[in-house]
Amino acid sequence: MSKFQLAIDGPAGAGKSSVSKEVAKRLGLDHIDTGAMYRAVTLQGLRLGIDFKTETDFTYVEDIDIDYKNNSIYLNGECVDKEIRTSLVANNVSVVAKQKIVRDKMVFIQKQIAENSNIVMDGRDIGYNVLPNADLKIFLNASLEIRAKRRLKDIQATGIDIELSELMKQIQERDEKDSTRKINPLKKAEDAIELDTTNMNVEQSVEAIISLTRKRDR
């Protein structure tokens, strides 16, 4: 495949990370999970005891080192794949992600990574903000209950116990925060193709996107 950039957006639990990772693997493209980057920034803030209600406290992001390699996220040189998936991080990441200083730095890093890359990048503002000229844009979605069940499986795999009803509530609140924030909110790019994965497993979702990719790459 010649140089190709694929942008995948969608709400929490839509399957962006797992689907994007597999699509990238099969097409021989790099994969960047931008949501993991914001979670890593949140994790660092929690470790530093930052008051997330105080905008001036977010200057810590200026000295943070975020890297994404071999499908793992690194915070100041430390792999934090497991640490960023806790409920504490999940409950605070929307507050962190809406801060201009945070988004400016993360988007800068994301654009730098993508500048000369064949890439699959997933997040919430990729199609219209980070990669507005992407060759193909996909907006993944699914019902709230299905998204919560998928996320519950991932969380339980880390040894954390949480009720489905509570997780549904958290995801619904996250949707509201992400879609209403003033800076780079969650939204579908005008030229994105929406793919509802409610009744699709990961394999079916991957195949659907690869099919769209091959059509676009002709």
Rosetta constraint file for C-alpha pairs under 8 A:
AtomPair CA 1 CA 27 HARMONIC 7.63 0.50
AtomPair CA 1 CA 217 HARMONIC 7.72 0.50
AtomPair CA 3 CA 117 HARMONIC 7.27 0.50
AtomPair CA 3 CA 118 HARMONIC 5.21 0.50
AtomPair CA 4 CA 117 HARMONIC 7.85 0.50
AtomPair CA 4 CA 118 HARMONIC 4.97 0.50
AtomPair CA 4 CA 119 HARMONIC 6.51 0.50
AtomPair CA 4 CA 134 HARMONIC 7.66 0.50
AtomPair CA 4 CA 135 HARMONIC 6.22 0.50
AtomPair CA 4 CA 217 HARMONIC 7.88 0.50
AtomPair CA 5 CA 114 HARMONIC 7.95 0.50
AtomPair CA 5 CA 117 HARMONIC 7.62 0.50
AtomPair CA 5 CA 118 HARMONIC 5.63 0.50
AtomPair CA 5 CA 119 HARMONIC 4.96 0.50
AtomPair CA 5 CA 120 HARMONIC 6.06 0.50
AtomPair CA 5 CA 121 HARMONIC 7.86 0.50
AtomPair CA 5 CA 131 HARMONIC 7.93 0.50
AtomPair CA 5 CA 134 HARMONIC 5.03 0.50
AtomPair CA 5 CA 135 HARMONIC 5.40 0.50
AtomPair CA 5 CA 136 HARMONIC 6.83 0.50
AtomPair CA 6 CA 119 HARMONIC 6.21 0.50
AtomPair CA 6 CA 120 HARMONIC 4.72 0.50
AtomPair CA 6 CA 121 HARMONIC 6.37 0.50
AtomPair CA 6 CA 134 HARMONIC 5.76 0.50
AtomPair CA 6 CA 135 HARMONIC 6.03 0.50
AtomPair CA 6 CA 136 HARMONIC 5.03 0.50
AtomPair CA 6 CA 137 HARMONIC 5.96 0.50
AtomPair CA 6 CA 138 HARMONIC 7.81 0.50
AtomPair CA 7 CA 120 HARMONIC 6.04 0.50
AtomPair CA 7 CA 121 HARMONIC 5.22 0.50
AtomPair CA 7 CA 122 HARMONIC 5.93 0.50
AtomPair CA 7 CA 126 HARMONIC 5.75 0.50
AtomPair CA 7 CA 127 HARMONIC 5.36 0.50
AtomPair CA 7 CA 131 HARMONIC 6.72 0.50
AtomPair CA 7 CA 134 HARMONIC 6.24 0.50
AtomPair CA 7 CA 136 HARMONIC 6.32 0.50
AtomPair CA 7 CA 137 HARMONIC 4.72 0.50
AtomPair CA 7 CA 138 HARMONIC 6.20 0.50
AtomPair CA 8 CA 16 HARMONIC 6.76 0.50
AtomPair CA 8 CA 20 HARMONIC 7.29 0.50
AtomPair CA 8 CA 120 HARMONIC 7.35 0.50
AtomPair CA 8 CA 121 HARMONIC 6.15 0.50
AtomPair CA 8 CA 122 HARMONIC 4.49 0.50
AtomPair CA 8 CA 123 HARMONIC 6.48 0.50
AtomPair CA 8 CA 124 HARMONIC 7.97 0.50
AtomPair CA 8 CA 126 HARMONIC 6.82 0.50
AtomPair CA 8 CA 127 HARMONIC 6.95 0.50
AtomPair CA 8 CA 137 HARMONIC 5.90 0.50
AtomPair CA 8 CA 138 HARMONIC 4.75 0.50
AtomPair CA 8 CA 139 HARMONIC 5.80 0.50
AtomPair CA 8 CA 140 HARMONIC 6.99 0.50
AtomPair CA 9 CA 16 HARMONIC 6.96 0.50
AtomPair CA 9 CA 122 HARMONIC 5.52 0.50
AtomPair CA 9 CA 123 HARMONIC 4.93 0.50
AtomPair CA 9 CA 124 HARMONIC 4.81 0.50
AtomPair CA 9 CA 125 HARMONIC 6.58 0.50
AtomPair CA 9 CA 126 HARMONIC 6.29 0.50
AtomPair CA 9 CA 127 HARMONIC 6.84 0.50
AtomPair CA 9 CA 137 HARMONIC 7.86 0.50
AtomPair CA 9 CA 138 HARMONIC 6.28 0.50
AtomPair CA 9 CA 139 HARMONIC 4.79 0.50
AtomPair CA 9 CA 140 HARMONIC 6.11 0.50
AtomPair CA 9 CA 187 HARMONIC 7.95 0.50
AtomPair CA 9 CA 188 HARMONIC 7.21 0.50
AtomPair CA 10 CA 14 HARMONIC 6.22 0.50
AtomPair CA 10 CA 16 HARMONIC 6.79 0.50
AtomPair CA 10 CA 123 HARMONIC 6.71 0.50
AtomPair CA 10 CA 124 HARMONIC 5.67 0.50
AtomPair CA 10 CA 139 HARMONIC 5.31 0.50
AtomPair CA 10 CA 140 HARMONIC 4.84 0.50
AtomPair CA 10 CA 141 HARMONIC 5.80 0.50
AtomPair CA 10 CA 186 HARMONIC 7.30 0.50
AtomPair CA 10 CA 187 HARMONIC 7.66 0.50
AtomPair CA 10 CA 188 HARMONIC 7.67 0.50
AtomPair CA 11 CA 124 HARMONIC 6.90 0.50
AtomPair CA 11 CA 140 HARMONIC 7.56 0.50
AtomPair CA 11 CA 141 HARMONIC 6.64 0.50
AtomPair CA 11 CA 175 HARMONIC 6.42 0.50
AtomPair CA 11 CA 186 HARMONIC 7.28 0.50
AtomPair CA 12 CA 147 HARMONIC 7.03 0.50
AtomPair CA 12 CA 171 HARMONIC 6.56 0.50
AtomPair CA 12 CA 174 HARMONIC 7.57 0.50
AtomPair CA 12 CA 175 HARMONIC 7.21 0.50
AtomPair CA 13 CA 142 HARMONIC 7.97 0.50
AtomPair CA 13 CA 146 HARMONIC 7.90 0.50
AtomPair CA 13 CA 147 HARMONIC 4.25 0.50
AtomPair CA 13 CA 148 HARMONIC 6.29 0.50
AtomPair CA 13 CA 150 HARMONIC 6.17 0.50
AtomPair CA 13 CA 151 HARMONIC 5.55 0.50
AtomPair CA 14 CA 140 HARMONIC 5.90 0.50
AtomPair CA 14 CA 141 HARMONIC 5.10 0.50
AtomPair CA 14 CA 142 HARMONIC 5.59 0.50
AtomPair CA 14 CA 147 HARMONIC 5.57 0.50
AtomPair CA 14 CA 197 HARMONIC 7.21 0.50
AtomPair CA 15 CA 19 HARMONIC 5.79 0.50
AtomPair CA 15 CA 140 HARMONIC 7.32 0.50
AtomPair CA 15 CA 147 HARMONIC 7.75 0.50
AtomPair CA 15 CA 150 HARMONIC 7.81 0.50
AtomPair CA 15 CA 202 HARMONIC 7.46 0.50
AtomPair CA 16 CA 20 HARMONIC 5.63 0.50
AtomPair CA 16 CA 122 HARMONIC 6.19 0.50
AtomPair CA 16 CA 123 HARMONIC 7.42 0.50
AtomPair CA 16 CA 140 HARMONIC 6.80 0.50
AtomPair CA 17 CA 21 HARMONIC 5.94 0.50
AtomPair CA 17 CA 33 HARMONIC 6.17 0.50
AtomPair CA 17 CA 122 HARMONIC 6.76 0.50
AtomPair CA 18 CA 22 HARMONIC 6.37 0.50
AtomPair CA 18 CA 202 HARMONIC 7.36 0.50
AtomPair CA 19 CA 23 HARMONIC 6.11 0.50
AtomPair CA 19 CA 202 HARMONIC 6.01 0.50
AtomPair CA 19 CA 203 HARMONIC 7.94 0.50
AtomPair CA 19 CA 205 HARMONIC 6.76 0.50
AtomPair CA 19 CA 206 HARMONIC 5.69 0.50
AtomPair CA 20 CA 24 HARMONIC 6.04 0.50
AtomPair CA 20 CA 31 HARMONIC 6.99 0.50
AtomPair CA 20 CA 120 HARMONIC 6.43 0.50
AtomPair CA 20 CA 121 HARMONIC 7.34 0.50
AtomPair CA 20 CA 122 HARMONIC 6.75 0.50
AtomPair CA 20 CA 206 HARMONIC 7.66 0.50
AtomPair CA 21 CA 25 HARMONIC 6.23 0.50
AtomPair CA 21 CA 31 HARMONIC 5.92 0.50
AtomPair CA 21 CA 71 HARMONIC 7.66 0.50
AtomPair CA 21 CA 120 HARMONIC 7.82 0.50
AtomPair CA 22 CA 26 HARMONIC 6.22 0.50
AtomPair CA 22 CA 206 HARMONIC 6.85 0.50
AtomPair CA 23 CA 27 HARMONIC 6.15 0.50
AtomPair CA 23 CA 120 HARMONIC 7.74 0.50
AtomPair CA 23 CA 206 HARMONIC 5.77 0.50
AtomPair CA 23 CA 209 HARMONIC 7.45 0.50
AtomPair CA 23 CA 210 HARMONIC 6.67 0.50
AtomPair CA 24 CA 28 HARMONIC 5.75 0.50
AtomPair CA 24 CA 29 HARMONIC 4.65 0.50
AtomPair CA 24 CA 30 HARMONIC 5.97 0.50
AtomPair CA 24 CA 31 HARMONIC 5.77 0.50
AtomPair CA 24 CA 119 HARMONIC 7.24 0.50
AtomPair CA 24 CA 120 HARMONIC 5.86 0.50
AtomPair CA 25 CA 29 HARMONIC 6.34 0.50
AtomPair CA 25 CA 30 HARMONIC 7.67 0.50
AtomPair CA 27 CA 210 HARMONIC 7.94 0.50
AtomPair CA 29 CA 118 HARMONIC 5.32 0.50
AtomPair CA 29 CA 119 HARMONIC 5.06 0.50
AtomPair CA 29 CA 120 HARMONIC 6.49 0.50
AtomPair CA 30 CA 117 HARMONIC 7.28 0.50
AtomPair CA 30 CA 118 HARMONIC 6.18 0.50
AtomPair CA 30 CA 119 HARMONIC 4.60 0.50
AtomPair CA 30 CA 120 HARMONIC 6.08 0.50
AtomPair CA 31 CA 71 HARMONIC 6.92 0.50
AtomPair CA 31 CA 119 HARMONIC 5.76 0.50
AtomPair CA 31 CA 120 HARMONIC 4.83 0.50
AtomPair CA 31 CA 121 HARMONIC 5.77 0.50
AtomPair CA 32 CA 68 HARMONIC 6.82 0.50
AtomPair CA 32 CA 71 HARMONIC 7.45 0.50
AtomPair CA 32 CA 119 HARMONIC 7.53 0.50
AtomPair CA 32 CA 120 HARMONIC 6.43 0.50
AtomPair CA 32 CA 121 HARMONIC 4.78 0.50
AtomPair CA 32 CA 122 HARMONIC 6.50 0.50
AtomPair CA 33 CA 37 HARMONIC 7.07 0.50
AtomPair CA 33 CA 121 HARMONIC 6.12 0.50
AtomPair CA 33 CA 122 HARMONIC 5.33 0.50
AtomPair CA 33 CA 123 HARMONIC 6.58 0.50
AtomPair CA 34 CA 38 HARMONIC 6.72 0.50
AtomPair CA 34 CA 110 HARMONIC 7.57 0.50
AtomPair CA 34 CA 121 HARMONIC 7.06 0.50
AtomPair CA 34 CA 122 HARMONIC 6.05 0.50
AtomPair CA 34 CA 123 HARMONIC 5.30 0.50
AtomPair CA 35 CA 39 HARMONIC 6.27 0.50
AtomPair CA 35 CA 122 HARMONIC 7.54 0.50
AtomPair CA 35 CA 123 HARMONIC 5.56 0.50
AtomPair CA 35 CA 124 HARMONIC 7.84 0.50
AtomPair CA 36 CA 40 HARMONIC 6.09 0.50
AtomPair CA 36 CA 73 HARMONIC 6.66 0.50
AtomPair CA 36 CA 84 HARMONIC 7.20 0.50
AtomPair CA 37 CA 41 HARMONIC 6.44 0.50
AtomPair CA 37 CA 66 HARMONIC 6.73 0.50
AtomPair CA 37 CA 73 HARMONIC 7.02 0.50
AtomPair CA 37 CA 106 HARMONIC 7.36 0.50
AtomPair CA 38 CA 42 HARMONIC 6.23 0.50
AtomPair CA 38 CA 93 HARMONIC 6.64 0.50
AtomPair CA 38 CA 96 HARMONIC 7.41 0.50
AtomPair CA 38 CA 97 HARMONIC 6.13 0.50
AtomPair CA 38 CA 106 HARMONIC 7.60 0.50
AtomPair CA 39 CA 43 HARMONIC 6.08 0.50
AtomPair CA 39 CA 84 HARMONIC 5.56 0.50
AtomPair CA 39 CA 85 HARMONIC 7.92 0.50
AtomPair CA 39 CA 89 HARMONIC 6.43 0.50
AtomPair CA 39 CA 90 HARMONIC 7.38 0.50
AtomPair CA 39 CA 93 HARMONIC 5.82 0.50
AtomPair CA 40 CA 44 HARMONIC 6.28 0.50
AtomPair CA 40 CA 66 HARMONIC 7.47 0.50
AtomPair CA 40 CA 73 HARMONIC 7.63 0.50
AtomPair CA 40 CA 74 HARMONIC 7.78 0.50
AtomPair CA 40 CA 75 HARMONIC 6.22 0.50
AtomPair CA 40 CA 80 HARMONIC 7.31 0.50
AtomPair CA 40 CA 84 HARMONIC 6.03 0.50
AtomPair CA 41 CA 45 HARMONIC 6.32 0.50
AtomPair CA 41 CA 61 HARMONIC 7.01 0.50
AtomPair CA 41 CA 64 HARMONIC 7.66 0.50
AtomPair CA 41 CA 66 HARMONIC 7.96 0.50
AtomPair CA 41 CA 75 HARMONIC 7.91 0.50
AtomPair CA 41 CA 96 HARMONIC 7.65 0.50
AtomPair CA 42 CA 46 HARMONIC 6.27 0.50
AtomPair CA 42 CA 89 HARMONIC 6.24 0.50
AtomPair CA 42 CA 92 HARMONIC 6.85 0.50
AtomPair CA 42 CA 93 HARMONIC 5.62 0.50
AtomPair CA 42 CA 96 HARMONIC 6.17 0.50
AtomPair CA 43 CA 47 HARMONIC 6.22 0.50
AtomPair CA 43 CA 83 HARMONIC 7.55 0.50
AtomPair CA 43 CA 84 HARMONIC 6.29 0.50
AtomPair CA 43 CA 89 HARMONIC 6.11 0.50
AtomPair CA 44 CA 48 HARMONIC 6.17 0.50
AtomPair CA 44 CA 75 HARMONIC 7.82 0.50
AtomPair CA 45 CA 49 HARMONIC 6.13 0.50
AtomPair CA 45 CA 50 HARMONIC 5.14 0.50
AtomPair CA 45 CA 52 HARMONIC 7.92 0.50
AtomPair CA 45 CA 58 HARMONIC 7.94 0.50
AtomPair CA 45 CA 60 HARMONIC 7.68 0.50
AtomPair CA 46 CA 50 HARMONIC 6.03 0.50
AtomPair CA 46 CA 89 HARMONIC 7.96 0.50
AtomPair CA 50 CA 57 HARMONIC 6.34 0.50
AtomPair CA 50 CA 58 HARMONIC 7.64 0.50
AtomPair CA 51 CA 57 HARMONIC 6.58 0.50
AtomPair CA 52 CA 57 HARMONIC 7.24 0.50
AtomPair CA 52 CA 58 HARMONIC 7.60 0.50
AtomPair CA 52 CA 95 HARMONIC 6.91 0.50
AtomPair CA 52 CA 96 HARMONIC 6.92 0.50
AtomPair CA 54 CA 58 HARMONIC 7.64 0.50
AtomPair CA 55 CA 99 HARMONIC 7.41 0.50
AtomPair CA 58 CA 99 HARMONIC 7.84 0.50
AtomPair CA 58 CA 101 HARMONIC 7.20 0.50
AtomPair CA 58 CA 102 HARMONIC 7.40 0.50
AtomPair CA 59 CA 63 HARMONIC 8.00 0.50
AtomPair CA 59 CA 101 HARMONIC 7.40 0.50
AtomPair CA 60 CA 64 HARMONIC 6.70 0.50
AtomPair CA 61 CA 101 HARMONIC 7.52 0.50
AtomPair CA 61 CA 102 HARMONIC 6.35 0.50
AtomPair CA 61 CA 105 HARMONIC 7.78 0.50
AtomPair CA 62 CA 105 HARMONIC 7.71 0.50
AtomPair CA 64 CA 75 HARMONIC 7.54 0.50
AtomPair CA 64 CA 76 HARMONIC 6.55 0.50
AtomPair CA 65 CA 74 HARMONIC 7.95 0.50
AtomPair CA 65 CA 75 HARMONIC 5.93 0.50
AtomPair CA 65 CA 76 HARMONIC 4.78 0.50
AtomPair CA 65 CA 77 HARMONIC 7.45 0.50
AtomPair CA 66 CA 73 HARMONIC 7.37 0.50
AtomPair CA 66 CA 74 HARMONIC 5.80 0.50
AtomPair CA 66 CA 75 HARMONIC 5.10 0.50
AtomPair CA 66 CA 76 HARMONIC 6.35 0.50
AtomPair CA 66 CA 77 HARMONIC 7.96 0.50
AtomPair CA 67 CA 73 HARMONIC 6.00 0.50
AtomPair CA 67 CA 74 HARMONIC 5.05 0.50
AtomPair CA 67 CA 75 HARMONIC 6.75 0.50
AtomPair CA 67 CA 77 HARMONIC 7.78 0.50
AtomPair CA 68 CA 72 HARMONIC 5.73 0.50
AtomPair CA 68 CA 73 HARMONIC 4.67 0.50
AtomPair CA 68 CA 74 HARMONIC 6.08 0.50
AtomPair CA 69 CA 73 HARMONIC 6.64 0.50
AtomPair CA 69 CA 74 HARMONIC 7.76 0.50
AtomPair CA 72 CA 79 HARMONIC 6.69 0.50
AtomPair CA 72 CA 80 HARMONIC 7.76 0.50
AtomPair CA 72 CA 81 HARMONIC 6.17 0.50
AtomPair CA 73 CA 79 HARMONIC 5.79 0.50
AtomPair CA 73 CA 80 HARMONIC 6.07 0.50
AtomPair CA 73 CA 81 HARMONIC 5.92 0.50
AtomPair CA 74 CA 78 HARMONIC 5.05 0.50
AtomPair CA 74 CA 79 HARMONIC 4.37 0.50
AtomPair CA 74 CA 80 HARMONIC 5.89 0.50
AtomPair CA 74 CA 81 HARMONIC 7.80 0.50
AtomPair CA 75 CA 79 HARMONIC 6.38 0.50
AtomPair CA 75 CA 80 HARMONIC 6.54 0.50
AtomPair CA 80 CA 84 HARMONIC 6.12 0.50
AtomPair CA 81 CA 85 HARMONIC 7.18 0.50
AtomPair CA 82 CA 86 HARMONIC 7.58 0.50
AtomPair CA 82 CA 158 HARMONIC 7.05 0.50
AtomPair CA 84 CA 89 HARMONIC 6.03 0.50
AtomPair CA 84 CA 90 HARMONIC 7.79 0.50
AtomPair CA 85 CA 89 HARMONIC 6.67 0.50
AtomPair CA 85 CA 90 HARMONIC 6.84 0.50
AtomPair CA 85 CA 155 HARMONIC 6.97 0.50
AtomPair CA 86 CA 90 HARMONIC 6.31 0.50
AtomPair CA 86 CA 155 HARMONIC 7.38 0.50
AtomPair CA 86 CA 160 HARMONIC 7.67 0.50
AtomPair CA 87 CA 91 HARMONIC 5.91 0.50
AtomPair CA 88 CA 92 HARMONIC 6.51 0.50
AtomPair CA 89 CA 93 HARMONIC 5.88 0.50
AtomPair CA 90 CA 94 HARMONIC 7.77 0.50
AtomPair CA 91 CA 170 HARMONIC 7.30 0.50
AtomPair CA 91 CA 174 HARMONIC 7.88 0.50
AtomPair CA 92 CA 96 HARMONIC 6.58 0.50
AtomPair CA 93 CA 97 HARMONIC 5.88 0.50
AtomPair CA 94 CA 98 HARMONIC 6.24 0.50
AtomPair CA 94 CA 174 HARMONIC 6.68 0.50
AtomPair CA 94 CA 177 HARMONIC 6.42 0.50
AtomPair CA 94 CA 178 HARMONIC 6.44 0.50
AtomPair CA 95 CA 99 HARMONIC 7.13 0.50
AtomPair CA 96 CA 102 HARMONIC 7.09 0.50
AtomPair CA 97 CA 102 HARMONIC 6.40 0.50
AtomPair CA 97 CA 103 HARMONIC 6.29 0.50
AtomPair CA 98 CA 102 HARMONIC 7.54 0.50
AtomPair CA 98 CA 103 HARMONIC 6.96 0.50
AtomPair CA 98 CA 178 HARMONIC 7.95 0.50
AtomPair CA 98 CA 181 HARMONIC 6.20 0.50
AtomPair CA 98 CA 182 HARMONIC 7.43 0.50
AtomPair CA 98 CA 183 HARMONIC 6.11 0.50
AtomPair CA 98 CA 184 HARMONIC 7.82 0.50
AtomPair CA 99 CA 103 HARMONIC 6.26 0.50
AtomPair CA 99 CA 183 HARMONIC 7.65 0.50
AtomPair CA 100 CA 104 HARMONIC 5.85 0.50
AtomPair CA 100 CA 183 HARMONIC 6.80 0.50
AtomPair CA 101 CA 105 HARMONIC 6.38 0.50
AtomPair CA 102 CA 106 HARMONIC 6.19 0.50
AtomPair CA 103 CA 107 HARMONIC 5.81 0.50
AtomPair CA 103 CA 183 HARMONIC 7.98 0.50
AtomPair CA 104 CA 108 HARMONIC 6.07 0.50
AtomPair CA 105 CA 109 HARMONIC 6.27 0.50
AtomPair CA 106 CA 110 HARMONIC 6.08 0.50
AtomPair CA 107 CA 111 HARMONIC 6.04 0.50
AtomPair CA 107 CA 130 HARMONIC 6.26 0.50
AtomPair CA 108 CA 112 HARMONIC 6.20 0.50
AtomPair CA 109 CA 113 HARMONIC 6.23 0.50
AtomPair CA 110 CA 114 HARMONIC 6.25 0.50
AtomPair CA 110 CA 130 HARMONIC 7.03 0.50
AtomPair CA 111 CA 115 HARMONIC 5.86 0.50
AtomPair CA 111 CA 130 HARMONIC 6.16 0.50
AtomPair CA 111 CA 131 HARMONIC 7.38 0.50
AtomPair CA 113 CA 117 HARMONIC 6.89 0.50
AtomPair CA 114 CA 118 HARMONIC 7.40 0.50
AtomPair CA 114 CA 119 HARMONIC 6.60 0.50
AtomPair CA 121 CA 126 HARMONIC 7.12 0.50
AtomPair CA 122 CA 126 HARMONIC 6.57 0.50
AtomPair CA 124 CA 185 HARMONIC 7.19 0.50
AtomPair CA 124 CA 186 HARMONIC 4.81 0.50
AtomPair CA 124 CA 187 HARMONIC 6.83 0.50
AtomPair CA 125 CA 129 HARMONIC 5.50 0.50
AtomPair CA 125 CA 130 HARMONIC 6.57 0.50
AtomPair CA 125 CA 184 HARMONIC 6.05 0.50
AtomPair CA 125 CA 185 HARMONIC 6.66 0.50
AtomPair CA 125 CA 186 HARMONIC 5.83 0.50
AtomPair CA 125 CA 187 HARMONIC 6.75 0.50
AtomPair CA 126 CA 130 HARMONIC 4.59 0.50
AtomPair CA 126 CA 131 HARMONIC 5.42 0.50
AtomPair CA 126 CA 132 HARMONIC 7.22 0.50
AtomPair CA 127 CA 131 HARMONIC 5.39 0.50
AtomPair CA 127 CA 132 HARMONIC 5.27 0.50
AtomPair CA 127 CA 133 HARMONIC 7.86 0.50
AtomPair CA 127 CA 134 HARMONIC 6.98 0.50
AtomPair CA 127 CA 137 HARMONIC 5.80 0.50
AtomPair CA 127 CA 138 HARMONIC 7.82 0.50
AtomPair CA 127 CA 188 HARMONIC 7.43 0.50
AtomPair CA 127 CA 189 HARMONIC 5.50 0.50
AtomPair CA 127 CA 192 HARMONIC 7.18 0.50
AtomPair CA 128 CA 132 HARMONIC 4.68 0.50
AtomPair CA 128 CA 188 HARMONIC 7.71 0.50
AtomPair CA 128 CA 189 HARMONIC 5.12 0.50
AtomPair CA 128 CA 190 HARMONIC 7.91 0.50
AtomPair CA 129 CA 184 HARMONIC 7.26 0.50
AtomPair CA 135 CA 216 HARMONIC 7.34 0.50
AtomPair CA 136 CA 192 HARMONIC 7.30 0.50
AtomPair CA 136 CA 213 HARMONIC 6.87 0.50
AtomPair CA 136 CA 216 HARMONIC 7.01 0.50
AtomPair CA 137 CA 189 HARMONIC 7.59 0.50
AtomPair CA 137 CA 191 HARMONIC 7.01 0.50
AtomPair CA 137 CA 192 HARMONIC 4.53 0.50
AtomPair CA 137 CA 193 HARMONIC 6.24 0.50
AtomPair CA 138 CA 192 HARMONIC 5.16 0.50
AtomPair CA 138 CA 193 HARMONIC 4.86 0.50
AtomPair CA 138 CA 194 HARMONIC 5.85 0.50
AtomPair CA 138 CA 195 HARMONIC 6.92 0.50
AtomPair CA 138 CA 209 HARMONIC 7.90 0.50
AtomPair CA 139 CA 188 HARMONIC 6.06 0.50
AtomPair CA 139 CA 189 HARMONIC 7.92 0.50
AtomPair CA 139 CA 192 HARMONIC 6.16 0.50
AtomPair CA 139 CA 193 HARMONIC 5.93 0.50
AtomPair CA 139 CA 194 HARMONIC 4.55 0.50
AtomPair CA 139 CA 195 HARMONIC 6.01 0.50
AtomPair CA 140 CA 194 HARMONIC 5.98 0.50
AtomPair CA 140 CA 195 HARMONIC 4.97 0.50
AtomPair CA 140 CA 196 HARMONIC 6.03 0.50
AtomPair CA 140 CA 197 HARMONIC 6.88 0.50
AtomPair CA 141 CA 194 HARMONIC 7.29 0.50
AtomPair CA 141 CA 195 HARMONIC 6.20 0.50
AtomPair CA 141 CA 196 HARMONIC 4.83 0.50
AtomPair CA 141 CA 197 HARMONIC 6.03 0.50
AtomPair CA 141 CA 198 HARMONIC 7.39 0.50
AtomPair CA 142 CA 146 HARMONIC 6.53 0.50
AtomPair CA 142 CA 147 HARMONIC 6.23 0.50
AtomPair CA 142 CA 196 HARMONIC 5.33 0.50
AtomPair CA 142 CA 197 HARMONIC 5.18 0.50
AtomPair CA 142 CA 198 HARMONIC 4.42 0.50
AtomPair CA 143 CA 147 HARMONIC 6.18 0.50
AtomPair CA 143 CA 198 HARMONIC 5.82 0.50
AtomPair CA 144 CA 148 HARMONIC 6.13 0.50
AtomPair CA 144 CA 168 HARMONIC 6.74 0.50
AtomPair CA 144 CA 171 HARMONIC 7.67 0.50
AtomPair CA 144 CA 172 HARMONIC 7.34 0.50
AtomPair CA 145 CA 149 HARMONIC 6.20 0.50
AtomPair CA 145 CA 168 HARMONIC 6.58 0.50
AtomPair CA 146 CA 150 HARMONIC 6.26 0.50
AtomPair CA 146 CA 198 HARMONIC 6.31 0.50
AtomPair CA 147 CA 151 HARMONIC 6.23 0.50
AtomPair CA 148 CA 152 HARMONIC 5.92 0.50
AtomPair CA 148 CA 164 HARMONIC 6.71 0.50
AtomPair CA 148 CA 167 HARMONIC 6.03 0.50
AtomPair CA 148 CA 168 HARMONIC 5.32 0.50
AtomPair CA 148 CA 171 HARMONIC 6.98 0.50
AtomPair CA 149 CA 153 HARMONIC 6.34 0.50
AtomPair CA 149 CA 164 HARMONIC 6.86 0.50
AtomPair CA 150 CA 154 HARMONIC 6.64 0.50
AtomPair CA 151 CA 155 HARMONIC 6.18 0.50
AtomPair CA 152 CA 156 HARMONIC 6.02 0.50
AtomPair CA 152 CA 162 HARMONIC 7.49 0.50
AtomPair CA 152 CA 164 HARMONIC 6.77 0.50
AtomPair CA 152 CA 167 HARMONIC 7.21 0.50
AtomPair CA 153 CA 157 HARMONIC 6.24 0.50
AtomPair CA 154 CA 158 HARMONIC 6.96 0.50
AtomPair CA 155 CA 159 HARMONIC 7.00 0.50
AtomPair CA 155 CA 160 HARMONIC 5.84 0.50
AtomPair CA 155 CA 161 HARMONIC 7.45 0.50
AtomPair CA 156 CA 160 HARMONIC 5.07 0.50
AtomPair CA 156 CA 161 HARMONIC 5.88 0.50
AtomPair CA 156 CA 162 HARMONIC 7.77 0.50
AtomPair CA 162 CA 166 HARMONIC 7.01 0.50
AtomPair CA 162 CA 167 HARMONIC 6.99 0.50
AtomPair CA 163 CA 167 HARMONIC 6.32 0.50
AtomPair CA 164 CA 168 HARMONIC 6.11 0.50
AtomPair CA 165 CA 169 HARMONIC 6.32 0.50
AtomPair CA 166 CA 170 HARMONIC 6.29 0.50
AtomPair CA 167 CA 171 HARMONIC 6.14 0.50
AtomPair CA 168 CA 172 HARMONIC 6.09 0.50
AtomPair CA 169 CA 173 HARMONIC 6.22 0.50
AtomPair CA 170 CA 174 HARMONIC 6.12 0.50
AtomPair CA 171 CA 175 HARMONIC 6.10 0.50
AtomPair CA 172 CA 176 HARMONIC 6.37 0.50
AtomPair CA 173 CA 177 HARMONIC 6.26 0.50
AtomPair CA 174 CA 178 HARMONIC 5.98 0.50
AtomPair CA 175 CA 179 HARMONIC 6.01 0.50
AtomPair CA 176 CA 180 HARMONIC 6.10 0.50
AtomPair CA 177 CA 181 HARMONIC 6.00 0.50
AtomPair CA 178 CA 185 HARMONIC 5.55 0.50
AtomPair CA 178 CA 186 HARMONIC 5.34 0.50
AtomPair CA 179 CA 185 HARMONIC 4.93 0.50
AtomPair CA 179 CA 186 HARMONIC 4.55 0.50
AtomPair CA 179 CA 187 HARMONIC 6.56 0.50
AtomPair CA 180 CA 185 HARMONIC 6.13 0.50
AtomPair CA 180 CA 186 HARMONIC 7.73 0.50
AtomPair CA 181 CA 185 HARMONIC 5.29 0.50
AtomPair CA 188 CA 192 HARMONIC 6.45 0.50
AtomPair CA 188 CA 194 HARMONIC 7.92 0.50
AtomPair CA 196 CA 200 HARMONIC 7.99 0.50
AtomPair CA 197 CA 201 HARMONIC 7.20 0.50
AtomPair CA 197 CA 205 HARMONIC 6.55 0.50
AtomPair CA 200 CA 204 HARMONIC 5.64 0.50
AtomPair CA 200 CA 205 HARMONIC 6.08 0.50
AtomPair CA 201 CA 205 HARMONIC 6.20 0.50
AtomPair CA 202 CA 206 HARMONIC 6.04 0.50
AtomPair CA 203 CA 207 HARMONIC 6.15 0.50
AtomPair CA 204 CA 208 HARMONIC 6.14 0.50
AtomPair CA 205 CA 209 HARMONIC 6.35 0.50
AtomPair CA 206 CA 210 HARMONIC 6.13 0.50
AtomPair CA 207 CA 211 HARMONIC 6.06 0.50
AtomPair CA 208 CA 212 HARMONIC 6.40 0.50
AtomPair CA 209 CA 213 HARMONIC 6.04 0.50
AtomPair CA 210 CA 214 HARMONIC 6.13 0.50
AtomPair CA 211 CA 215 HARMONIC 6.37 0.50
AtomPair CA 212 CA 216 HARMONIC 6.23 0.50
AtomPair CA 213 CA 217 HARMONIC 6.05 0.50
AtomPair CA 214 CA 218 HARMONIC 6.42 0.50
